[in-house]
Amino acid sequence: MLEDEGITYEIVMARRITFLMIEAGLTMLGKISNIPIEHFFFGSHSEGSTTLGLRSDIDVLRRIPSINVMRGDSKTWKKGMLNCMMLGIEDYPQHFNMQVFRSDKPEPVKAKTTFCNGMLISHGIDCVILSSEFYRKHFEMFGKYWSDNQSAHSEGPSASFKLGNGDIDTVHALCVSVDILELQTWLDRPRKGNWPPQKLFEEAKHCVWFLVPAGGSAWRLSPNLIERKLMFSLNITQLKCYVLLKLIKRDITTEMEQGEQGKLTSFHCKTVLFYTLERAQDPPWQECNLVLLLKLCLQTLQTFLKDGVCPHYIIDRVNLFDGKLNRTQRHIVHNKVTVLIDNNLQGFVSKLGYATRLSTDQRFISHVCMRSKFSFERIQWFHILMLDFHGFISKPIDDVEYQLTTLIDNCKEIINCHKANVFEIQAAREILTTVLSFRGSIQATPAIQSGVTITQDVMDSFKESVQVGDVANQINNFSEMLLCGNLASEIKDYPINKHAIEIFEKALETNGFSSRLKLASVMYCSGNLQSAKFILEYAERHFHRFTMKNACRCFSNYNRDIEHRYPFENKPNPNIESKIALCIIFLSNEAPCVPPVLLYEMTKTGFAPDNIEKMSVKIELHGEARLDSRVFMYYLQYLTYGGLGIREKQNIVLTKFEDYISTHIDDRLLDLHFDHGLGRNLEVSHMATALNLLGHCWEMEGDLSKAFSKYALSQDRKPNNNPANWHIGRLSGDSPDQ
């Protein structure tokens, strides 16, 4: 059952590589943008210890830049930075207050200082400390912006917000690189067996630690990177045992009555496994010993519950039950664990027996689909944050073009840097593809506005974007780099098999399709209809040849819990992984490069764009247009064939467009309450916009009844802030109610 669910060496490694790539990509964004924010992914997804049924959250840590942490004395004070001294809190060995020091000399800040909107607070008579609550609340507000709802909330040290069917838990943290006294205590602890391996102890000495918000003013010391290395050191049997412990934890929590529920967490399960492995006398942890290991872990948990103490595995004198399970709750969980042990796990095993097993062929196909889904998720995560990171939308066109050029130069420098690892190079290529496409559209704007020929610079930007996005000639080089071990340190010691290489290859073959469609739009808007026709027909052949699958790079369409086989059910050959077509995003600076009706999507208010005059970038166009790549291809083909007078092909593409939408219009997620009742489509992203474009096609056909029905369907899926309201009011002769 566990292998059916992807708990195999190959799938675990693919999952780890995926999230390490996301981590490197987001950190790379900061590096090339001169914003030194580092991102780290921790927890079940980055460890490869989750299944679809566990619905694990994604844990993201963002290192707060430009804060220097000191401990014991001010010898490590740095001029020109915000310096903070760790002050221990009595009876809480993992918790600290952060006393603020001046940036011009190594002296504490006085309490008279201006307190920076709550970031600094008074502590005692003459002490100023850094508020941990300030950072948590700051990101909670940011989370509401990202998720476009009110689901953002505080959860322990993190700010959480819902995306799709799960939470994204994000925590801001300080980086601690001074000597960690707690580390030496852990290293010196006597152990019976030979786990963890000696090599891990050496690596642990070089790991940074983090201080994460712990509520109020306190910060909690956390060895996240060491814990990740411990998880990466597990063999597949040990990892399967951890997944089974989490399944047992879930069952116990589900069975407890509402008033009895405490918080037995995955971290408790992880700690139990670590102590069990450390205390074992080197048993041969082969897969046939899985049940034995699980029983030993339950016995460890039973002892912890009986004693009322679950000791932190690395930091001494910390009880992980504090604040999670009270005495009554521990007693209830202890009884349930005891019953499991006494009955030889029969109750738990009988539940697993109901799982439908896959045949060998079914499992192979399932695992292929999992790897494809990981690529989808990695690409989506990276592009969501890349676009939000730079905030192109609100900037003047000259500033945007300068920023894009700077990003392009920085990306090329990284790609050609021999010291960059494979994740960093991949991230730079992804950024390069998107920014080249944006720059091409912005360079084309003056030519379209003045009616002159599109320049060679525009064509070169799009050509290079497509080449970087397709990268057919660079995959062999990537394979060689992988095999040579030029990887992130966390996985460089693992043998890289063909499955890992496939993850990289797929990740590379993404944006070329989106860039082609943008170039076709530029050609159409500049009057080069024959060129647009050629590009679109080539793109459609590409779409069918590689069984292109759409990936929306917007948080509003993010859903990582979709059954991993869903996107591949109708493939001619499900054993072959699809290439990926990202949704199309046009910024307001690209307004002259889009068909006029899409300008309504940029305004989404009562402002009506002028479809007759040459369009200029107006201050009212402060939004962006986002649409499904296949939808845009069909719509642009319809316009282009119409402009060329090729009526037969125009009718054919309209039928394809109608069929594509009607096939997927009712294909919504089951958990609609996460989408505020609006519904969200699995195959077609930005369905409301797609329906608006289809409605416009029927308007041009002269069938106002069908046009009205499409606009009404769009309005039904997105009642507010939707140009469909304006279109309906226009067709009915009434003033639109926005």
C-alpha positions in Angstrom: 0.0 0.0 0.0 2.8 2.4 0.9 4.6 1.8 -2.4 1.3 2.3 -4.3 1.2 5.7 -2.6 4.7 6.6 -3.7 6.8 5.7 -0.6 9.5 4.2 -2.7 13.1 5.3 -3.1 12.6 6.7 -6.6 9.4 8.7 -5.7 10.8 9.9 -2.4 13.9 11.2 -4.2 11.8 12.9 -6.9 9.7 14.6 -4.2 12.8 15.8 -2.4 14.5 17.1 -5.5 11.3 18.9 -6.5 11.1 20.9 -3.2 14.9 21.5 -3.1 14.5 23.0 -6.6 11.6 25.2 -5.4 13.8 26.3 -2.5 16.8 27.1 -4.7 14.6 28.9 -7.2 13.0 31.2 -4.6 16.4 32.0 -3.0 17.8 32.6 -6.5 15.0 35.2 -7.1 16.3 37.1 -4.1 19.9 36.8 -5.1 19.5 38.2 -8.6 17.1 41.0 -7.4 19.5 42.2 -4.6 16.9 41.2 -2.0 18.7 38.7 0.2 15.8 36.6 1.3 16.6 32.9 1.6 13.8 30.3 1.5 13.8 26.8 3.1 11.3 24.0 2.8 10.9 21.7 5.7 8.4 19.0 6.8 6.8 16.1 5.0 6.8 17.3 1.4 10.5 18.2 1.3 11.3 15.0 3.2 9.3 12.7 0.9 7.3 11.4 3.9 3.8 12.1 2.8 1.0 10.6 0.7 -2.1 12.1 -0.9 -4.2 10.8 1.9 -2.2 12.5 4.7 -2.8 15.9 3.2 0.3 17.3 4.7 0.9 21.1 4.9 3.8 22.8 3.2 6.2 24.4 5.6 8.2 27.4 4.3 10.9 29.2 6.3 12.0 32.6 5.1 15.2 34.0 6.6 14.9 37.6 7.7 17.9 39.4 6.0 20.2 42.1 7.5 19.9 41.0 11.1 23.1 39.9 12.9 22.5 37.6 15.8 25.0 37.6 18.7 25.3 35.4 21.8 27.3 35.7 25.0 29.1 38.9 24.0 29.3 41.5 21.3 32.4 40.3 19.6 30.5 39.3 16.5 28.7 42.8 16.2 28.6 44.1 12.7 28.6 47.8 11.7 25.7 49.1 9.7 23.3 46.2 10.6 20.6 45.6 13.0 22.4 43.6 15.7 20.6 41.5 18.3 21.9 39.7 21.4 20.3 36.4 22.5 19.0 36.6 26.1 17.9 33.3 27.6 14.5 33.0 29.2 14.5 31.2 32.6 12.9 27.8 32.6 12.5 27.8 28.8 15.8 26.5 27.5 14.7 26.8 23.8 13.4 30.4 24.1 15.2 33.7 23.9 14.5 37.4 23.8 16.5 39.4 21.2 18.1 42.6 22.7 18.6 45.2 20.0 22.1 46.8 19.7 23.0 50.0 17.8 24.2 49.8 14.2 27.0 52.4 14.7 28.7 51.0 17.8 28.4 47.8 19.8 26.1 49.2 22.5 22.5 48.3 23.4 19.7 50.5 22.1 18.1 52.7 24.8 14.4 52.5 25.6 13.8 56.0 24.3 14.3 54.8 20.7 11.5 55.1 18.2 9.9 51.7 17.9 9.4 51.2 14.2 5.7 50.4 14.1 5.9 47.7 16.7 9.0 45.9 15.4 10.9 47.0 18.5 9.4 47.0 22.0 10.5 48.0 25.5 11.6 45.2 27.8 12.4 46.1 31.4 13.8 49.4 32.5 16.4 50.1 29.8 16.2 47.4 27.2 14.8 47.2 23.7 14.0 43.8 22.1 13.0 42.6 18.7 9.3 41.6 18.5 8.7 38.1 17.1 4.9 38.9 16.9 5.6 41.8 14.5 7.0 39.4 11.8 4.3 36.8 12.3 1.5 39.4 11.9 3.3 41.0 8.9 3.3 37.8 7.0 -0.2 36.9 8.0 -1.3 40.1 6.2 0.9 39.1 3.2 -0.7 35.7 3.2 -4.2 37.2 2.9 -2.9 39.0 -0.2 -1.5 35.9 -1.7 -4.5 33.6 -1.0 -7.1 36.3 -1.9 -9.2 35.3 1.1 -9.4 35.6 4.8 -8.0 32.2 5.7 -4.6 33.6 6.8 -4.1 33.0 10.5 -1.4 32.4 13.1 -0.5 28.8 13.9 2.3 28.3 16.4 5.3 30.2 15.1 4.0 30.4 11.6 1.5 32.4 9.6 -0.8 30.0 7.7 -3.1 30.5 4.8 -5.1 28.1 2.7 -4.3 27.3 -0.9 -6.4 24.6 -2.5 -7.1 21.9 0.1 -4.1 22.5 2.4 -2.2 25.1 4.4 0.9 26.9 3.5 2.7 27.5 6.8 5.2 30.2 6.5 7.5 31.4 9.2 10.0 34.3 9.3 13.2 33.4 11.1 16.5 34.8 12.1 19.7 32.9 11.1 22.1 31.9 13.9 25.6 31.3 12.8 27.4 31.8 16.1 28.5 28.8 18.2 25.5 26.8 19.4 26.1 25.4 22.9 23.0 23.1 22.5 24.7 21.4 19.5 27.8 20.2 21.5 25.5 18.7 24.2 23.7 16.7 21.5 27.0 15.6 19.8 28.4 14.4 23.1 25.4 12.4 24.2 26.1 8.6 24.7 24.4 6.3 22.2 23.9 2.5 22.1 23.9 2.1 18.3 25.5 3.6 15.2 22.7 6.0 14.3 22.9 8.8 13.3 25.9 8.0 11.1 29.2 9.7 12.1 29.3 11.7 8.8 26.0 13.4 9.7 27.6 14.7 13.0 30.3 16.3 11.0 27.8 17.9 8.7 25.7 19.1 11.6 28.6 21.2 12.9 28.3 23.4 9.8 24.5 23.8 9.8 23.1 27.2 10.7 20.3 27.2 13.2 17.2 29.4 13.2 15.3 31.5 15.7 11.5 31.4 14.9 8.7 33.5 16.5 7.3 31.9 19.6 4.6 34.4 20.5 4.8 37.8 22.1 8.5 38.9 22.2 10.1 35.4 22.4 12.0 33.5 19.7 12.5 29.8 19.7 15.8 28.1 18.8 15.3 25.5 16.0 17.8 23.1 14.3 15.7 22.6 11.2 18.6 21.9 8.8 20.0 19.2 11.1 16.5 17.6 11.4 16.2 17.6 7.6 19.6 15.9 7.3 18.5 13.3 9.9 15.4 12.6 7.8 17.4 12.4 4.6 19.7 9.8 6.2 16.8 7.3 6.7 16.5 4.3 4.5 13.2 3.4 2.9 12.2 1.0 5.7 12.7 3.7 8.3 10.8 6.3 6.2 7.9 3.9 5.7 7.8 3.4 9.5 7.5 7.2 10.0 4.6 7.3 7.5 2.8 4.5 9.3 3.3 6.3 12.6 1.7 9.4 11.1 -1.2 7.3 9.9 -1.6 5.8 13.4 -1.5 9.4 14.8 -4.2 10.4 12.4 -6.4 7.5 13.4 -5.9 8.2 17.2 -6.7 11.8 16.8 -9.8 11.0 14.7 -11.1 8.6 17.3 -10.8 11.0 20.2 -13.8 13.0 21.2 -13.9 16.8 20.5 -13.2 17.7 24.2 -10.4 15.2 24.5 -8.3 16.3 21.4 -4.9 17.5 22.1 -2.2 17.9 19.5 -0.2 14.7 18.9 1.8 15.9 16.0 4.0 14.6 13.2 7.0 16.1 15.0 6.2 13.9 18.0 6.2 10.9 15.6 9.5 12.0 14.1 11.1 12.4 17.6 9.9 8.9 18.6 11.5 7.4 15.5 14.8 9.2 16.1 15.1 8.0 19.7 14.1 4.5 18.7 16.8 4.3 16.0 19.4 5.8 18.3 18.7 3.3 21.1 18.5 0.2 18.9 21.5 -2.1 18.8 22.1 -2.0 15.1 19.3 -4.3 13.8 19.2 -5.0 10.1 16.5 -2.5 9.1 15.5 -4.3 6.0 11.9 -4.1 4.7 11.0 -7.4 6.4 11.7 -5.7 9.7 9.2 -2.9 9.2 6.6 -4.2 11.7 9.3 -4.8 14.3 10.5 -1.2 13.9 7.0 0.1 14.1 6.3 -1.8 17.4 9.6 -0.5 18.9 8.5 3.0 18.0 5.1 2.5 19.6 6.8 1.2 22.7 9.0 4.4 22.8 5.9 6.6 22.4 4.1 4.5 25.1 7.0 5.3 27.5 7.0 9.0 26.7 3.2 9.2 27.3 3.5 7.3 30.6 6.4 9.6 31.9 4.7 12.7 30.5 7.9 13.8 28.7 8.7 13.7 25.0 12.3 15.0 25.0 13.4 17.1 22.1 15.8 15.0 20.1 18.5 17.7 19.8 17.9 20.4 22.4 18.2 19.3 26.0 15.6 19.9 28.7 12.7 20.6 26.2 9.5 18.6 26.6 7.6 18.5 23.4 4.3 17.6 25.1 4.2 21.0 26.8 1.3 23.0 25.3 0.3 20.1 23.1 -1.1 17.3 25.3 -2.3 17.7 28.9 -2.3 14.9 31.5 -5.8 13.7 30.6 -5.0 13.7 26.9 -1.7 11.8 27.4 -3.6 9.2 29.4 -6.2 8.7 26.6 -3.5 8.4 23.9 -1.4 6.1 26.1 -4.3 3.7 26.4 -4.9 3.6 22.7 -1.2 3.0 21.9 -1.2 0.2 24.6 -4.2 -1.5 22.9 -2.4 -1.4 19.6 0.7 -3.0 21.0 -1.2 -5.6 23.0 -3.3 -6.6 20.0 -0.2 -6.9 17.8 -1.3 -3.9 15.6 -4.4 -5.9 14.4 -6.8 -3.0 14.5 -4.5 -0.8 12.5 -3.5 -3.5 10.0 -7.2 -4.4 9.3 -7.9 -0.8 8.2 -4.9 -0.9 5.8 -6.3 -4.1 4.4 -9.2 -2.3 2.8 -6.9 -0.3 0.5 -7.2 -1.2 -3.2 -3.9 -2.6 -4.4 -2.5 -1.6 -7.8 -1.1 -4.1 -10.3 2.5 -3.7 -11.4 1.5 -1.8 -14.5 -0.9 0.4 -12.6 1.7 1.3 -10.1 4.2 2.2 -12.8 1.8 4.5 -14.5 0.8 6.0 -11.1 4.5 6.7 -10.3 5.0 8.3 -13.7 2.1 10.6 -13.0 3.4 11.4 -9.6 6.7 12.6 -11.0 4.8 14.7 -13.6 2.7 16.2 -10.8 5.8 17.2 -8.9 7.0 19.1 -11.9 3.7 20.8 -12.2 3.8 21.8 -8.6 7.4 23.0 -8.8 6.8 25.1 -11.9 3.6 26.6 -10.4 5.2 27.5 -7.1 8.2 29.1 -8.7 6.3 31.3 -11.1 3.7 32.3 -8.6 6.3 33.8 -6.4 8.5 35.1 -9.2 5.7 37.4 -10.5 4.7 38.5 -7.0 8.4 39.0 -6.1 9.1 41.7 -8.7 5.8 43.6 -8.7 6.1 44.6 -12.4 2.5 45.7 -12.5 2.7 49.1 -10.8 6.0 50.3 -12.3 6.5 52.7 -15.2 7.5 51.0 -18.5 11.1 52.4 -18.5 11.7 51.1 -14.9 10.2 47.7 -15.9 12.4 47.4 -19.0 15.5 48.3 -17.0 14.7 45.8 -14.3 14.0 43.1 -16.9 17.4 43.7 -18.6 19.2 43.6 -15.2 17.5 40.3 -14.4 18.4 38.9 -17.8 22.1 39.8 -17.3 22.1 38.3 -13.8 20.5 35.1 -15.0 23.0 34.6 -17.8 25.9 35.2 -15.4 24.6 32.4 -13.1 24.0 30.0 -16.0 27.6 30.5 -17.2 29.0 30.3 -13.7 31.0 27.1 -13.0 30.4 27.3 -9.3 26.6 27.4 -9.5 24.9 24.1 -8.7 22.3 22.5 -10.9 19.3 23.8 -8.9 20.6 27.4 -9.2 21.2 27.1 -12.9 17.7 25.6 -13.4 16.2 28.5 -11.5 18.1 31.1 -13.5 16.9 29.5 -16.8 13.2 29.6 -15.6 13.5 33.3 -14.7 15.3 34.0 -17.9 12.5 32.5 -20.1 9.8 34.5 -18.4 11.6 37.9 -18.3 12.7 37.5 -22.0 9.1 37.1 -22.9 8.0 40.1 -20.9 10.8 42.2 -22.4 9.8 41.2 -25.9 6.2 42.5 -25.4 7.4 45.7 -23.8 9.9 46.3 -26.6 7.1 45.8 -29.1 4.8 48.4 -27.5 6.2 51.6 -29.2 6.2 49.9 -32.6 2.5 48.8 -32.3 1.5 52.2 -30.9 3.1 54.0 -33.8 2.3 51.5 -36.5 5.8 50.7 -37.5 7.5 47.4 -38.2 8.4 45.2 -35.2 12.1 45.5 -34.6 14.7 42.8 -34.6 15.3 43.3 -30.9 11.7 42.2 -30.2 12.1 39.1 -32.3 15.4 38.2 -30.7 13.9 38.4 -27.2 11.1 36.0 -28.1 13.4 33.8 -30.0 15.8 33.5 -27.1 12.8 33.0 -24.7 11.6 30.1 -26.8 15.1 28.6 -27.0 15.7 28.8 -23.3 12.2 27.4 -22.6 12.6 24.4 -25.0 16.3 23.8 -24.1 16.3 20.6 -26.2 20.1 21.1 -26.8 20.9 21.5 -23.1 19.3 18.4 -21.6 22.3 16.2 -22.2 24.5 18.8 -20.4 22.1 18.7 -17.5 22.3 14.9 -17.3 26.0 15.1 -17.2 26.0 17.7 -14.4 23.6 15.5 -12.4 25.8 12.4 -12.9 28.9 14.4 -11.9 27.3 15.3 -8.6 27.0 19.1 -9.1 24.0 19.2 -6.8 22.7 20.8 -3.6 24.6 19.4 -0.6 21.5 17.7 0.9 21.3 15.1 -1.9 24.8 15.1 -3.5 25.7 11.7 -1.9 22.6 9.9 -3.3 22.9 8.0 -6.6 21.0 10.0 -9.2 18.9 7.7 -11.4 16.9 8.3 -14.6 13.8 9.3 -12.6 15.7 12.3 -11.1 17.0 13.3 -14.5 13.4 13.2 -15.9 12.3 15.7 -13.2 15.0 18.2 -14.4 14.2 17.6 -18.1 10.5 18.2 -17.6 11.1 21.3 -15.5 13.2 22.7 -18.4 10.6 22.1 -21.1 8.0 24.6 -20.0 7.9 28.2 -21.1 8.6 27.9 -24.7 5.0 27.4 -25.5 3.8 30.4 -23.6 6.5 32.6 -25.2 5.3 31.5 -28.7 1.7 32.5 -27.9 2.9 35.9 -26.7 4.8 36.4 -29.9 1.7 35.5 -31.9 -0.2 38.1 -30.0 2.4 40.7 -30.8 2.2 39.8 -34.5 -1.6 40.0 -34.5 -1.7 43.3 -32.7 1.0 44.8 -35.1 -1.0 43.7 -38.2 1.3 40.8 -39.2 -1.6 38.3 -39.5 0.3 35.8 -41.7 3.1 35.6 -39.1 0.6 35.2 -36.3 -1.1 32.4 -38.3 2.1 30.5 -38.8 3.2 30.8 -35.1 -0.3 29.7 -33.9 -0.5 26.7 -36.2 3.0 25.6 -35.2 2.0 26.0 -31.5 -1.1 23.9 -32.0 0.9 21.1 -33.6 3.3 21.3 -30.7 0.4 21.1 -28.3 -1.0 17.9 -29.7 2.4 16.3 -30.4 3.6 16.5 -26.8 0.2 16.1 -25.2 0.7 19.5 -23.5 -0.9 19.9 -20.1 -1.8 23.3 -18.6 -0.2 24.4 -15.4 -1.6 27.6 -13.8 1.0 29.7 -12.1 -1.4 31.6 -9.9 -2.2 31.0 -6.2 -5.9 31.3 -6.9 -5.8 28.1 -9.0 -3.3 26.3 -6.8 -4.4 22.8 -5.7 -1.6 20.3 -4.8 -4.1 17.7 -3.6 -5.6 16.8 -7.0 -5.3 13.1 -7.6 -2.0 12.7 -9.3 -3.4 10.6 -12.2 -6.1 13.0 -13.1 -4.2 15.2 -15.6 -3.1 12.1 -17.5 -6.3 10.0 -17.7 -7.1 10.8 -21.3 -3.5 10.6 -22.7 -2.9 8.4 -25.7 0.1 6.9 -24.0 0.0 7.4 -20.2 3.6 6.0 -19.9 5.0 9.1 -21.5 5.2 12.3 -19.5 3.6 15.4 -20.9 5.2 18.7 -21.4 3.8 21.7 -19.6 2.1 24.9 -20.9 2.0 27.7 -18.3 -1.0 30.1 -18.2 -0.5 33.4 -20.0 0.0 36.6 -18.0 -0.1 40.0 -19.6 0.9 43.0 -17.5 -0.6 46.4 -18.0 2.7 47.5 -19.6 2.0 45.0 -22.3 -1.5 46.4 -23.1 -0.8 47.2 -26.8 0.3 43.6 -27.3 -3.0 42.0 -26.4 -6.3 41.8 -28.3 -8.5 44.7 -27.2 -11.1 42.6 -25.4 -8.4 41.4 -22.9 -8.0 45.0 -21.8 -11.3 44.6 -19.9 -9.6 41.8 -17.9 -6.9 44.3 -16.9 -9.3 47.0 -15.7 -12.1 44.8 -14.1 -13.9 48.0 -13.2 -16.3 50.4 -14.9 -13.6 51.8 -17.2 -14.3 50.8 -20.8 -11.2 50.6 -23.1 -11.4 52.3 -26.4 -11.3 49.5 -29.0 -11.2 51.9 -32.0 -8.3 54.2 -31.3 -4.7 53.0 -31.1 -4.3 51.8 -27.5 -1.8 53.5 -25.3 -0.8 52.4 -21.8 -3.3 54.3 -19.7 -3.2 54.9 -16.0 -6.5 53.1 -15.6 -4.9 49.8 -16.8 -3.4 49.0 -13.4 -4.1 45.2 -13.4 -3.2 42.2 -15.5 -4.8 39.7 -17.7 -4.4 36.0 -16.9 -5.7 33.2 -19.0 -5.4 29.5 -19.9 -2.7 28.9 -22.6 -5.0 26.7 -24.8 -7.9 29.2 -24.4 -5.6 32.0 -25.6 -4.4 29.9 -28.6 -8.0 29.2 -29.8 -9.1 32.8 -29.3 -6.1 34.2 -31.1 -6.6 31.7 -33.9 -10.2 32.8 -34.2 -9.2 36.5 -34.5 -6.4 35.8 -36.9 -8.4 33.6 -39.3 -11.1 36.2 -39.2 -8.7 38.9 -40.1 -7.4 36.9 -43.0 -10.9 36.0 -44.2 -10.3 32.2 -43.8 -13.8 31.5 -42.7 -13.6 27.7 -42.8 -10.7 27.6 -40.4 -12.3 30.2 -38.2 -15.4 28.0 -37.9 -13.2 24.9 -37.1 -11.3 26.7 -34.3 -14.5 28.1 -32.8 -15.9 24.5 -32.6 -12.6 23.4 -30.9 -12.8 26.3 -28.5 -16.5 25.6 -27.6 -15.7 21.9 -27.2 -12.8 22.6 -24.9 -14.8 24.8 -22.6 -18.0 22.7 -22.6 -16.0 19.5 -21.8 -14.5 21.1 -18.6 -17.1 23.7 -17.6 -18.6 21.5 -14.8 -15.3 19.8 -13.8 -14.9 21.5 -10.5 -13.1 20.7 -7.3 -15.2 18.8 -4.7 -14.1 21.0 -1.8 -15.8 24.2 -3.0 -15.8 25.7 0.5 -12.1 26.3 0.1 -12.9 28.4 -3.0 -15.7 30.4 -1.4 -18.3 28.7 -3.5 -17.0 29.9 -6.8 -15.8 26.6 -8.0 -12.4 26.0 -9.6 -11.6 24.1 -12.7 -9.1 21.3 -12.8 -8.2 21.4 -16.5 -9.0 25.0 -17.7 -7.4 27.7 -15.5 -9.0 31.1 -15.3 -12.4 29.8 -16.4 -14.2 33.1 -16.0 -11.8 34.8 -18.4 -12.1 31.8 -20.8 -15.9 32.2 -20.9 -15.6 35.9 -21.5 -13.4 35.3 -24.6 -15.7 32.6 -25.9 -18.6 34.9 -25.4 -16.8 37.6 -27.4 -16.3 35.1 -30.2 -20.1 34.4 -30.4 -20.7 38.2 -30.3 -18.5 38.5 -33.4 -20.5 35.6 -35.0 -23.6 37.7 -34.4 -25.2 35.1 -32.0 -25.9 37.4 -29.1 -27.9 34.8 -27.2 -24.9 32.4 -27.0 -22.7 35.3 -26.1 -25.0 36.4 -23.3 -25.1 32.8 -22.0 -21.3 32.6 -21.9 -21.0 35.9 -20.1 -23.6 34.7 -17.6 -21.7 31.5 -16.9 -18.6 33.6 -16.3 -20.5 35.8 -13.9 -21.8 32.7 -12.1 -18.2 31.4 -11.6 -16.8 34.8 -10.5 -19.6 37.2 -9.5 -17.4 40.1 -8.4 -14.6 42.0 -10.1 -15.4 40.4 -13.5 -15.7 42.1 -16.9 -18.6 39.8 -17.6 -20.8 42.2 -15.6 -19.9 45.0 -18.1 -20.5 42.8 -21.1 -23.9 41.6 -19.8 -25.0 45.2 -19.1 -23.8 46.3 -22.6 -25.8 43.5 -24.3 -28.9 44.1 -22.3 -28.7 47.8 -22.6 -28.5 48.4 -18.9 -25.7 50.0 -16.9 -23.4 47.3 -15.6 -23.5 46.7 -11.8 -19.8 46.3 -10.9 
